[in-house]
Amino acid sequence: MSNKHKKTVESIPEMEGYETELRTIGMLKANIVVILVLVILGLLGWVAMYAIWGGVSFGRPWSAMLFCIGIFAGIAVHELIHGFTWMWVTHSSFSHLRFGLLQGGVYCHIDVPMNKRKYVVGALMPLLLLGIVPFLLSFATHSLWLMLFGVIFIACAMGDVLIVWAIRHDSADTLVYDHPSEAGCVVYRPIQND
């Protein structure tokens, strides 16, 4: 499915004076990007860790167990970060959030239209908090597990990055609605009266 595919969207709130434009991402494309990021960033991180510290350390024996627990917890936390960030920027309550499974992955949906800036902040916050920050901290702490955690959660956020990429040409105040059943969003376009 293309990023700029127009069609009538069911279960999307209608707004008077606006038409909807669907912006979704294909799961195959997203999965290819995830794998590429995992491999490339993992290798770059490994090389950087070696260059900074003169070697790579796996740390204490229990570090691997904490890493595995962190990955499973991080999957849920990733979605909670989306939800709580969108709640905060839209001043909405928890009742506007829905969590579930979509095409084999977990998701968070908020049923509140918001401007593009707010949508982007909520979409990219897990990338920052669970991906980029741990990845960068790993080089200061010489933690291979923290570096791998960051790599995995940067890769996990690539679907969010692709969604944000799909709306990159829209103005910052464009209204966006998180799609309730597909990976993507809906953009509201003012109806042009001729």
N, C-alpha and C positions, 0 to 999 in steps of 0.2 A: 504494500500500500504506500502511496507516495506521501510526502510530508505536506503537500498542499492539495489534498483531495477534498473537494467540495461535495457534500451530500447532506440530506436531511438527517438529523441526529435525534433519535428517540431518547427519552428520559433526560434530556438536557433542558433546563429551564429556559423558556422563551422570554425575551425582553422586548417590549414594544419599541419599534423603530430600529431593531437590530436583526441581522441574519447571522446564522452560525456558520463557522468554517472549521472543519475538523482538521486537527494536526496530530497525527499519530505516527508512531515509529514501528517499523517491521521488527519482529522479534529475531529473525535470522540476522539482520543487519546489526542489531544491538548485541547479539551473542558473539558475532565476529569481532566487533569492536572490543567487547569485554575480554575476549581471549588475547587479542593483540596487545591490549593495555597490560594485562597480567604478565605476558611474556616479556614485552619490551621494558616496562617499568620495573619488573622483578629483576631482570638482568642489569639494568642501569643502577638500581638500588644496591645490588650485590657488589658491583664494581665500585660504586661510590663508597660503600661501607669498607671495602678492602683498601681503597685508596686513602681514606681518612684514618682508619685505625690500623692499617697494616695487616689486616686479617679479618676473618668473620667469626663471631662467637655465638654459639647456641645458648650460652648462659647456663643456668642451673637446670638439673633434670626435670624439675616440676614446671619449668617455663613452657614446655610443649603442651602440657595439660591446661595451663592457664590460657595459652594461645587458642586451643580448641574451644574452651568454654567461652572465651572472648568473641570468637567468630560467631558462634550460635547466638549469643546474647546480642552481638552487634547487628545481626540481621533484624531483630525486633526493634532495637534502638534506632536503627536507620529509619524505619517507618515512623516511629514515635517522634523523631526529630522533625520529619516532614510535617506531621500533624500538629505538634506543639508550636512550631514556627508559624505555620499558616494560621493557627488559632490566634497567636500573638499579633501578627501583622493585620489580621482582619477583625480583631476584637470579637472573635466568635467563641462559643462554648464547645466543650467536648462532644456535645450531642450532634454537632455538625460533621464529625469525623466518622469514617467507616474503615475498618481494617478487614482484610481477607486474603484469599489466594487468587491469583490471576496468572494463567498460563504457566503454572508451576512455580511461581514466585509469590512472595507476600507483597501487599500493597497497602497504601493509605490513600483515602479519598476524602476530600473536603467538599461539601455541597454549597460552597459560598463563592460566587464570582468575585474576582479581585483584579486589580490592575496588574499589568505584566511585571512591574518591579517587585510587587509583593509575591507574585507567583514564583518568580525566579529565585528570590531569597529562600523561600520554603523548599523549592526544588533542589537547590544546590547546597543547603546547609549541611546535610549528611556528608557530602563530598568533603567539605571543609573540616568538620568536626571529627569524623571517623576515618577519613582518608588522608588528606593533606597534612593536618596537624600531627597525627601519629607518625606518618612517613618522615616528616622533617625532624621530629623529636628523636627518632630512632638513631639519627646520625650523631646527635649530641650525647646520647646515652649508650651508644654501641650495642643496641638491642636489635638483633636480627629478627626476633619475633615481632617486635613493634614495627619494624620496617615491612615485614610480610603482611601484618595486619593492615597497615596503611595501604599497601599495594592492592590487597584484596578489596578493601572498601573504596578505593579510588575506582577500581574496575567495576565494582557493584554499582557505583553511581553513574556509570556511562550511559545507562538508559535515561537517567535524569538529564544528563548533559545533552543527549541527542534531542530530547523534548525541548529543552531551552534553545538549542540550535534551530529547531523547526520554527520558533517564533522570533528569531533574531531580528528580522526585518520589520516587525511590528513596533509601533511607537510605544514608549514606556508606559503611557496611560491607557493602552488598549485593554479592554476587559477580557479576562481569561477565566475559564472554568475547567477545573481538573476533570478529565473524563472518568466517569464512574465504572466503566467496564473494559476500557482499552488503555494501552500504554500511550498516553498522550493527553492532549487537552483540546478544548474548543475555544476558538477566538470569536468574539462578538464584533461584527462589522456593522457600522451604521448603514441603514438602507438609504441608497441615493435616490431621491425623488427627482425625476426629470421634468 
